[in-house]
Amino acid sequence: MKTGWRAFIGCPILVVLALPMLAHHSFEAEYDFNKTLKVTGTVTKMEWVNLHAHFYVDVKNANGKVTTWNV
């Protein structure tokens, strides 16, 4: 096992380098777990952009005004 020491040193280094990726998709920074939001509308467009999916939904409010949401 000549490569054992490389894995022993390399694995912790890879873990440390990967830690910033956990902050990339921080749910708590943008959303409130305690608040539920229901959106009803028509999906007008869907995109795959750099590994993320975007849905564009036309939502009509109580006054009849249509607002486009990007989900």
Secondary structure, 3 states (H helix, E strand, C coil): CCCHHHHHHHHHHHHHHHCHHHHHCCHHHHCCCCCCCCCCCEEEEEEEECCEEEEEEEEECCCCCEEEEEC
